[in-house]
Amino acid sequence: MLIPLSEVLALPSFRAAGVQVLAGAPDLVMVRWVHSSEVFEMGGLLAGGEVLLTTGLGLHGRTPEHLGAYVEQLADAGLSALALELGRTFFEVPGPILEAAERRGLVVLGLTQVVPFERMVEDFHELVVRRRAHAGGGAAWGDLAQVVIDGRGLRALLDEVSRAAGCEVELRDRDDQLVERSSIASVAEEARLAEPVRGPAGVVATLHLLGGPTRQRRRVAGQAAVAVALELGRAGSLGQRPGPSQSLVSDLCAATPMSGTEVTDRLADLGWPAPDGRGWQPLTVAVEPGTALTDVVPALEHALRQVAGPVLVGIAGSRVVAVVRGWPRPGPARAALAEAHETLGRRLGSPAADTGPGSAAAALLVAGPQVADPAELGPALGTARELLEPARRTGRRDGVLLARDLAGPHLLAAVGPAAWARMAEEQVGALIAHDSRHRTELLRTLDTYLTHGLSKSATAAALGIRRQSLYDRLERVERLLGVEVDDADQQLGLRLGVLAWRLRTGIDPMVGFGG
């Protein structure tokens, strides 16, 4: 159940805490739960929609970069608001926290009076109980409808369905191609409940609840199917095909069997010239959650047309994808896409201006593998979309990445979180434990040293320390891990260990634990 943050702030315990709103807009935020924690690496432990209460103990001694990264983790996890008790660890909320929160649209609250966090959690729990008792059977529908009204996207809607049903949720198209799935941890059973999602022209997709067909889940499935249909219509994605461009994108991303000739014929109908041997470049873009995909489509089309000529752009699930003519080498491709990315950021940040200074919006543009055969465009677009997740989990939220830049993360992503945990523990676990206990920066030092090609002068400059301090750190790294860092046989394992840590936690080693 989602409750307006403004209503939460009116609870007796929150009023007693003397809440000050320091960033964000509480009137626009909904809350699923209230939680307290002093853990720095909190992002990976959240499911989204929480108010996080903290005294700031886990933030004490952190650098501005650490504090900014802390907020980035929380925002990525979908936190609704960060509430920091003032007077214990901090007398005022640190500037880097407020700056990052304003950038990400996260509400930050200052608690000026000491109130036990347990009392604040209990107050919220009682409010939820009262609301559910009052709403009765309509509670789930109200929560689902609110996600659609707020425009929070398809994944957020499936996450809300998962919470209501108590199991994982998948949305599959008419060809049983997975379109989107819930992202929060929940039950996934072999028994499942399937509910058709109907659009104006009939069934457009099927909602799968990965749990046994209980009465509660049947009710939720029926309500959720209607909410998903509304979301698909609102976002203009699966099931709504306003034109031939979106129709072709939908067919390519749904793995509809098409020959190369059929693809080129349909592109010709859209005004594309005959194939010229340059191949085809699939692309996908990730933007901030508050940016509407329907705004991204025209902005991306404009940006790519300036550097690549004909362009196909459309919405696939919760992502915007595109196809342009390929480039003969990675260098020209990177340069052209960097120019398109700059234009895209300006248009999303200030739609009326294409040139001149202004606030550019963050956008991560990922190029999938270039293909020579247009019949391979569908799978290549799928690969491009797959590459986005490891890119974002390794800290990339803006810029341009080619498929070759993500070879390592993509390979590790295929083996899953359990393998990431084993790899990180085996290769760099001793550094992670040491940094966490002693607030050192050994993991960051190792990552910087490997990134700079084992150049001690470049590493020391990047870390802002003296060469002798670097030597001392590297000696401790080798002693803790039992390896020689300059040994070529060890370097690949160490690189994979650091990468697995980033994939598992979403924490950049360049932030680390130091203070």
C-alpha positions as CSV (number, residue, x, y, z in Angstrom):
1,M,0.0,0.0,0.0
2,L,1.3,3.4,-1.0
3,I,0.7,6.4,1.3
4,P,1.5,10.1,0.5
5,L,4.6,11.3,2.3
6,S,2.7,14.4,3.4
7,E,0.4,12.1,5.3
8,V,3.3,10.2,6.9
9,L,4.9,13.5,8.0
10,A,1.6,14.3,9.8
11,L,1.9,11.3,12.1
12,P,2.5,12.2,15.8
13,S,6.0,10.8,16.0
14,F,7.1,12.6,12.8
15,R,5.6,15.9,14.1
16,A,7.5,15.4,17.3
17,A,10.7,14.9,15.4
18,G,10.5,18.5,14.1
19,V,10.8,17.5,10.5
20,Q,12.4,20.0,8.1
21,V,12.1,19.5,4.3
22,L,15.6,20.2,2.9
23,A,15.3,18.8,-0.6
24,G,12.6,17.4,-2.9
25,A,8.8,17.7,-3.1
26,P,7.1,15.7,-0.4
27,D,3.6,16.3,-1.8
28,L,4.6,14.3,-5.0
29,V,6.1,11.3,-3.1
30,M,4.4,8.1,-2.1
31,V,5.7,5.8,0.7
32,R,5.5,2.0,1.0
33,W,7.4,1.5,4.3
34,V,9.5,3.3,6.9
35,H,12.8,1.7,7.8
36,S,15.9,2.6,9.9
37,S,19.5,1.7,9.2
38,E,23.1,3.0,9.6
39,V,24.5,0.8,6.9
40,F,26.4,2.7,4.2
41,E,25.8,0.1,1.4
42,M,22.1,0.4,1.9
43,G,21.0,0.7,-1.7
44,G,21.1,-3.1,-2.4
45,L,18.9,-3.8,0.7
46,L,16.0,-1.6,-0.4
47,A,12.9,-2.6,-2.4
48,G,11.8,0.9,-3.3
49,G,9.2,3.3,-1.8
50,E,10.8,3.5,1.7
51,V,11.5,6.4,4.0
52,L,15.0,5.7,5.4
53,L,15.7,6.9,9.0
54,T,19.3,7.3,10.0
55,T,21.4,9.1,12.6
56,G,24.2,9.4,10.0
57,L,26.6,7.1,12.0
58,G,27.5,5.2,8.8
59,L,28.2,8.4,7.0
60,H,30.6,9.8,9.5
61,G,34.1,10.6,8.1
62,R,33.0,10.0,4.5
63,T,34.4,12.2,1.7
64,P,32.0,14.3,-0.5
65,E,32.3,11.7,-3.2
66,H,31.2,9.0,-0.7
67,L,28.2,11.0,0.4
68,G,27.1,11.7,-3.2
69,A,27.5,8.0,-4.1
70,Y,25.4,7.1,-1.0
71,V,22.5,9.2,-2.3
72,E,23.0,7.7,-5.8
73,Q,22.6,4.2,-4.4
74,L,19.4,5.1,-2.6
75,A,17.9,6.9,-5.6
76,D,18.7,4.0,-7.8
77,A,16.9,1.7,-5.4
78,G,13.8,3.9,-5.5
79,L,14.0,5.4,-2.0
80,S,11.2,7.8,-1.4
81,A,12.9,10.0,1.3
82,L,16.0,10.1,3.4
83,A,15.5,11.4,7.0
84,L,18.7,12.3,8.8
85,E,18.6,13.0,12.6
86,L,20.5,16.2,13.3
87,G,22.6,16.9,16.3
88,R,24.1,13.4,16.8
89,T,26.5,12.8,13.9
90,F,25.8,16.0,11.9
91,F,24.5,19.4,13.0
92,E,23.3,20.0,9.5
93,V,22.8,17.8,6.4
94,P,26.1,17.7,4.5
95,G,26.0,19.7,1.2
96,P,27.1,16.8,-1.0
97,I,24.0,14.9,0.2
98,L,21.7,17.8,-0.6
99,E,23.3,18.4,-4.0
100,A,23.0,14.8,-5.1
101,A,19.4,14.6,-3.8
102,E,18.4,17.7,-5.7
103,R,20.0,16.2,-8.8
104,R,18.1,12.9,-8.4
105,G,14.8,14.4,-7.2
106,L,15.1,12.6,-3.8
107,V,13.4,14.1,-0.7
108,V,15.7,14.8,2.2
109,L,14.3,15.5,5.7
110,G,16.1,16.9,8.7
111,L,14.9,15.6,12.1
112,T,15.6,18.3,14.6
113,Q,14.3,16.5,17.7
114,V,15.2,13.1,19.0
115,V,12.4,10.6,18.6
116,P,13.0,6.8,18.8
117,F,13.0,5.5,15.3
118,E,11.1,2.4,16.5
119,R,8.2,4.7,17.5
120,M,8.2,6.3,14.0
121,V,8.1,2.8,12.3
122,E,5.3,1.7,14.6
123,D,3.2,4.8,13.8
124,F,3.6,4.1,10.1
125,H,2.7,0.4,10.5
126,E,-0.5,1.4,12.4
127,L,-1.4,3.8,9.6
128,V,-1.0,1.1,7.0
129,V,-3.2,-1.3,9.1
130,R,-5.9,1.4,9.4
131,R,-5.8,2.2,5.7
132,R,-6.0,-1.5,4.6
133,A,-8.9,-2.1,7.0
134,H,-10.7,0.9,5.6
135,A,-9.9,0.1,1.9
136,G,-10.8,-3.6,2.1
137,G,-10.6,-5.4,-1.2
138,G,-9.9,-2.2,-3.2
139,A,-6.5,-1.6,-1.6
140,A,-4.4,-3.4,-4.3
141,W,-6.2,-1.7,-7.2
142,G,-5.7,1.8,-5.7
143,D,-1.9,1.1,-5.3
144,L,-1.7,-0.2,-8.9
145,A,-3.7,2.7,-10.4
146,Q,-1.5,5.2,-8.5
147,V,1.7,3.8,-10.1
148,V,0.1,4.4,-13.6
149,I,-1.2,7.8,-12.7
150,D,2.3,8.8,-11.4
151,G,3.9,7.6,-14.6
152,R,6.5,5.5,-12.8
153,G,6.8,3.0,-15.6
154,L,6.1,-0.6,-16.3
155,R,8.7,-2.1,-14.0
156,A,7.5,-0.1,-11.0
157,L,4.0,-1.3,-11.8
158,L,5.1,-5.0,-11.9
159,D,6.9,-4.4,-8.6
160,E,3.7,-3.2,-7.0
161,V,1.9,-6.3,-8.4
162,S,4.6,-8.5,-6.9
163,R,4.1,-6.9,-3.5
164,A,0.3,-7.3,-3.7
165,A,0.6,-11.0,-4.9
166,G,3.5,-12.1,-2.8
167,C,5.4,-13.6,-5.7
168,E,7.5,-12.6,-8.7
169,V,5.7,-11.3,-11.8
170,E,6.5,-11.4,-15.5
171,L,4.9,-9.8,-18.5
172,R,5.1,-11.7,-21.8
173,D,3.9,-10.7,-25.2
174,R,1.8,-12.7,-27.6
175,D,4.8,-14.8,-28.7
176,D,5.7,-15.5,-25.1
177,Q,8.7,-13.2,-25.3
178,L,9.6,-11.8,-21.9
179,V,8.9,-8.0,-22.0
180,E,9.5,-7.1,-18.4
181,R,9.7,-8.6,-14.9
182,S,9.4,-7.4,-11.4
183,S,12.7,-6.5,-9.8
184,I,12.1,-6.9,-6.1
185,A,13.1,-10.1,-4.4
186,S,10.1,-12.4,-3.8
187,V,8.8,-15.9,-4.2
188,A,9.0,-17.7,-7.5
189,E,7.2,-21.1,-7.6
190,E,6.8,-23.6,-10.5
191,A,3.0,-23.1,-10.3
192,R,1.9,-19.9,-11.9
193,L,-1.2,-17.9,-12.6
194,A,-1.6,-16.4,-16.1
195,E,-3.9,-13.4,-16.8
196,P,-4.4,-12.0,-20.3
197,V,-3.8,-8.3,-20.8
198,R,-6.3,-6.9,-23.3
199,G,-6.0,-3.8,-25.5
200,P,-8.3,-2.2,-28.1
201,A,-7.5,-5.0,-30.6
202,G,-7.7,-7.9,-28.2
203,V,-5.1,-9.7,-26.1
204,V,-1.7,-7.9,-26.4
205,A,0.2,-9.7,-23.6
206,T,0.0,-12.1,-20.7
207,L,0.7,-11.3,-17.0
208,H,2.3,-14.2,-15.2
209,L,2.2,-14.4,-11.4
210,L,4.9,-16.9,-10.4
211,G,3.0,-18.5,-7.5
212,G,0.1,-20.8,-6.8
213,P,-3.4,-19.7,-7.8
214,T,-4.8,-18.5,-4.5
215,R,-8.0,-16.4,-4.1
216,Q,-5.9,-13.4,-3.3
217,R,-3.6,-13.8,-6.3
218,R,-6.6,-14.3,-8.7
219,R,-8.0,-11.1,-7.5
220,V,-4.7,-9.3,-7.8
221,A,-4.1,-10.8,-11.3
222,G,-7.4,-9.5,-12.6
223,Q,-6.8,-6.0,-11.2
224,A,-3.2,-6.0,-12.4
225,A,-4.1,-7.0,-16.0
226,V,-6.2,-3.9,-16.2
227,A,-3.5,-1.7,-14.7
228,V,-0.9,-3.1,-17.1
229,A,-3.2,-2.4,-20.1
230,L,-3.6,1.2,-18.9
231,E,0.2,1.5,-18.5
232,L,0.9,0.1,-22.0
233,G,-1.6,2.6,-23.4
234,R,-0.1,5.5,-21.5
235,A,3.5,4.7,-22.4
236,G,2.8,3.9,-26.0
237,S,4.8,0.6,-25.8
238,L,3.6,-3.0,-26.2
239,G,0.2,-3.4,-27.7
240,Q,-0.2,0.3,-28.8
241,R,1.2,0.8,-32.3
242,P,0.7,4.5,-33.3
243,G,2.7,4.2,-36.5
244,P,4.8,2.0,-38.7
245,S,8.1,2.9,-36.9
246,Q,6.7,1.7,-33.5
247,S,5.2,-1.3,-35.2
248,L,8.6,-2.4,-36.7
249,V,10.4,-1.8,-33.3
250,S,7.7,-3.9,-31.5
251,D,8.1,-6.7,-34.0
252,L,11.9,-6.7,-33.9
253,C,12.0,-6.6,-30.1
254,A,9.3,-9.3,-29.7
255,A,11.4,-11.7,-31.8
256,T,8.8,-11.8,-34.6
257,P,10.4,-14.0,-37.4
258,M,11.4,-11.6,-40.2
259,S,13.7,-12.1,-43.2
260,G,16.3,-9.5,-44.0
261,T,14.3,-8.6,-47.1
262,E,11.2,-7.9,-45.0
263,V,13.1,-5.7,-42.6
264,T,14.7,-3.6,-45.4
265,D,11.3,-3.4,-47.2
266,R,9.6,-2.0,-44.1
267,L,12.5,0.4,-43.5
268,A,12.2,1.5,-47.2
269,D,8.5,2.2,-46.5
270,L,9.7,4.6,-43.7
271,G,12.0,6.4,-46.2
272,W,15.2,4.6,-45.7
273,P,17.5,4.3,-48.8
274,A,18.6,0.9,-50.1
275,P,21.3,-0.9,-48.0
276,D,24.8,0.3,-48.8
277,G,26.9,-2.3,-47.1
278,R,27.5,-0.4,-43.9
279,G,25.6,-2.7,-41.7
280,W,23.1,-1.9,-38.9
281,Q,23.8,-0.5,-35.5
282,P,21.3,-1.3,-32.7
283,L,21.1,1.2,-29.8
284,T,19.2,1.6,-26.5
285,V,19.1,4.4,-24.0
286,A,18.4,4.6,-20.3
287,V,17.2,7.9,-18.7
288,E,16.3,9.1,-15.3
289,P,13.0,7.5,-13.9
290,G,11.2,10.8,-14.1
291,T,11.7,11.3,-17.8
292,A,8.8,10.1,-19.9
293,L,9.8,7.6,-22.6
294,T,7.4,9.4,-25.0
295,D,9.6,12.5,-24.6
296,V,12.8,10.4,-25.2
297,V,11.7,9.0,-28.6
298,P,11.6,12.3,-30.5
299,A,14.7,13.7,-28.7
300,L,16.7,10.6,-29.6
301,E,15.4,10.5,-33.2
302,H,16.5,14.2,-33.6
303,A,19.9,13.6,-32.0
304,L,20.7,10.5,-34.1
305,R,19.4,11.9,-37.4
306,Q,22.1,14.7,-37.1
307,V,25.0,12.2,-37.1
308,A,23.7,9.1,-38.8
309,G,21.0,9.9,-41.3
310,P,17.9,7.6,-41.3
311,V,16.9,6.4,-37.9
312,L,14.3,4.0,-36.5
313,V,13.2,4.8,-32.9
314,G,10.6,3.2,-30.7
315,I,9.7,2.0,-27.2
316,A,10.3,-1.6,-26.2
317,G,9.0,-2.5,-22.8
318,S,10.5,0.2,-20.5
319,R,13.3,1.2,-22.8
320,V,13.7,3.3,-25.9
321,V,15.6,1.5,-28.7
322,A,16.9,2.7,-32.1
323,V,18.6,1.5,-35.3
324,V,20.9,3.5,-37.5
325,R,23.4,2.7,-40.3
326,G,26.6,1.2,-39.0
327,W,30.1,2.6,-39.0
328,P,33.2,1.0,-40.5
329,R,35.2,1.2,-37.3
330,P,34.6,1.7,-33.5
331,G,36.4,5.1,-33.5
332,P,33.9,6.9,-35.9
333,A,31.0,5.2,-34.2
334,R,32.1,6.4,-30.7
335,A,32.6,10.0,-32.0
336,A,29.3,10.2,-33.8
337,L,27.4,8.7,-30.8
338,A,29.1,11.0,-28.4
339,E,27.8,14.0,-30.5
340,A,24.3,12.5,-30.5
341,H,24.5,11.9,-26.8
342,E,25.3,15.6,-26.2
343,T,22.4,16.7,-28.3
344,L,20.1,14.2,-26.6
345,G,21.1,15.5,-23.1
346,R,20.4,19.1,-24.1
347,R,17.0,18.3,-25.6
348,L,15.9,16.3,-22.6
349,G,17.2,18.9,-20.2
350,S,15.8,21.9,-22.1
351,P,13.6,20.7,-24.9
352,A,13.3,24.1,-26.6
353,A,17.1,24.5,-27.1
354,D,19.4,22.4,-29.3
355,T,22.5,24.6,-28.8
356,G,24.0,26.8,-26.2
357,P,24.6,26.2,-22.5
358,G,22.0,24.7,-20.2
359,S,21.3,21.9,-17.9
360,A,21.7,18.6,-19.8
361,A,19.8,15.6,-18.6
362,A,21.6,12.3,-17.8
363,A,21.2,9.6,-20.4
364,L,23.2,6.4,-21.0
365,L,23.4,5.5,-24.6
366,V,24.5,1.9,-25.3
367,A,25.4,0.5,-28.7
368,G,24.8,-3.3,-29.1
369,P,26.8,-5.4,-31.6
370,Q,26.7,-4.1,-35.1
371,V,25.2,-6.6,-37.6
372,A,25.6,-7.1,-41.3
373,D,22.3,-9.0,-41.9
374,P,19.1,-7.0,-41.1
375,A,17.5,-10.3,-40.1
376,E,19.7,-10.2,-37.1
377,L,18.5,-6.8,-35.9
378,G,16.0,-8.3,-33.4
379,P,18.5,-10.3,-31.4
380,A,21.0,-7.5,-31.6
381,L,18.5,-5.1,-30.1
382,G,17.8,-7.6,-27.4
383,T,21.6,-7.7,-26.6
384,A,21.7,-3.9,-26.5
385,R,18.9,-3.9,-23.9
386,E,20.7,-6.7,-21.9
387,L,23.9,-4.6,-21.8
388,L,22.1,-1.7,-20.0
389,E,21.6,-3.5,-16.7
390,P,25.3,-4.4,-16.1
391,A,26.3,-0.9,-17.3
392,R,24.1,0.7,-14.7
393,R,25.1,-1.7,-11.9
394,T,28.7,-0.8,-12.5
395,G,28.0,2.9,-12.0
396,R,27.3,4.2,-15.5
397,R,24.3,6.5,-15.7
398,D,25.5,8.9,-18.4
399,G,27.6,8.8,-21.6
400,V,28.2,6.4,-24.4
401,L,29.2,2.7,-24.3
402,L,29.9,0.3,-27.1
403,A,29.3,-3.4,-26.7
404,R,33.0,-4.0,-26.5
405,D,33.3,-1.6,-23.5
406,L,30.9,-4.0,-21.6
407,A,32.3,-7.3,-22.6
408,G,33.4,-8.2,-19.0
409,P,30.2,-7.1,-17.3
410,H,28.0,-8.8,-19.9
411,L,29.9,-12.0,-19.5
412,L,29.6,-11.9,-15.7
413,A,26.0,-10.9,-15.9
414,A,25.2,-14.2,-17.6
415,V,26.3,-16.3,-14.6
416,G,24.2,-14.5,-12.0
417,P,24.5,-13.0,-8.5
418,A,25.6,-16.1,-6.7
419,A,28.7,-16.4,-8.9
420,W,29.4,-12.6,-8.4
421,A,29.4,-13.1,-4.7
422,R,31.8,-16.1,-4.9
423,M,34.1,-14.3,-7.3
424,A,34.2,-11.1,-5.3
425,E,34.8,-13.0,-2.0
426,E,37.5,-15.2,-3.6
427,Q,39.5,-12.5,-5.3
428,V,39.0,-9.3,-3.2
429,G,37.0,-10.3,-0.2
430,A,39.8,-9.6,2.3
431,L,40.1,-6.1,1.0
432,I,36.4,-5.5,1.2
433,A,36.3,-6.7,4.8
434,H,39.4,-4.6,5.8
435,D,38.0,-1.4,4.2
436,S,34.7,-1.9,5.8
437,R,36.2,-2.4,9.3
438,H,39.0,0.2,9.1
439,R,37.6,2.8,6.7
440,T,40.7,2.3,4.4
441,E,40.7,2.6,0.6
442,L,42.5,-0.5,-0.4
443,L,39.9,-1.7,-2.9
444,R,39.8,1.7,-4.5
445,T,43.6,1.7,-4.6
446,L,43.7,-1.7,-6.3
447,D,41.0,-0.7,-8.8
448,T,42.8,2.6,-9.7
449,Y,46.2,0.8,-10.0
450,L,44.7,-1.8,-12.5
451,T,42.8,0.9,-14.4
452,H,45.9,3.0,-14.9
453,G,47.9,0.0,-16.3
454,L,50.0,-0.5,-13.2
455,S,51.5,3.0,-13.5
456,K,52.4,4.0,-10.0
457,S,52.8,7.7,-10.8
458,A,49.4,7.9,-12.6
459,T,47.8,5.9,-9.8
460,A,49.2,8.2,-7.1
461,A,48.1,11.3,-9.0
462,A,44.6,9.9,-9.5
463,L,44.3,9.1,-5.8
464,G,45.8,12.4,-4.7
465,I,48.5,10.7,-2.5
466,R,52.3,10.5,-2.5
467,R,54.1,7.6,-4.2
468,Q,55.4,6.3,-0.9
469,S,51.8,6.2,0.5
470,L,50.8,4.2,-2.7
471,Y,53.7,1.7,-2.1
472,D,52.5,1.2,1.5
473,R,48.9,0.6,0.3
474,L,49.9,-1.9,-2.4
475,E,52.0,-3.8,0.1
476,R,49.0,-4.1,2.4
477,V,46.9,-5.2,-0.6
478,E,49.4,-8.0,-1.5
479,R,49.7,-9.0,2.1
480,L,45.9,-9.3,2.7
481,L,45.3,-11.1,-0.6
482,G,48.4,-13.2,-0.7
483,V,49.2,-12.2,-4.3
484,E,51.7,-10.1,-6.3
485,V,49.6,-7.4,-7.9
486,D,52.2,-7.0,-10.8
487,D,51.9,-10.7,-11.7
488,A,50.1,-10.9,-15.0
489,D,48.5,-14.2,-14.0
490,Q,46.8,-12.6,-11.0
491,Q,45.6,-9.4,-12.7
492,L,42.7,-10.9,-14.6
493,G,41.3,-12.5,-11.5
494,L,41.6,-9.3,-9.5
495,R,39.9,-7.3,-12.3
496,L,37.0,-9.8,-12.4
497,G,36.7,-9.8,-8.6
498,V,36.4,-6.0,-8.5
499,L,33.9,-6.1,-11.4
500,A,31.9,-8.8,-9.6
501,W,31.8,-6.6,-6.5
502,R,30.4,-3.7,-8.5
503,L,27.7,-5.9,-10.2
504,R,26.7,-7.5,-6.9
505,T,26.5,-4.3,-4.8
506,G,26.1,-1.5,-7.4
507,I,28.9,0.3,-5.4
508,D,31.8,1.9,-7.4
509,P,35.2,0.9,-5.9
510,M,36.3,4.4,-6.7
511,V,34.0,5.5,-3.8
512,G,35.0,2.6,-1.6
513,F,34.8,2.8,2.2
514,G,37.4,5.3,3.1
515,G,37.0,8.3,5.1
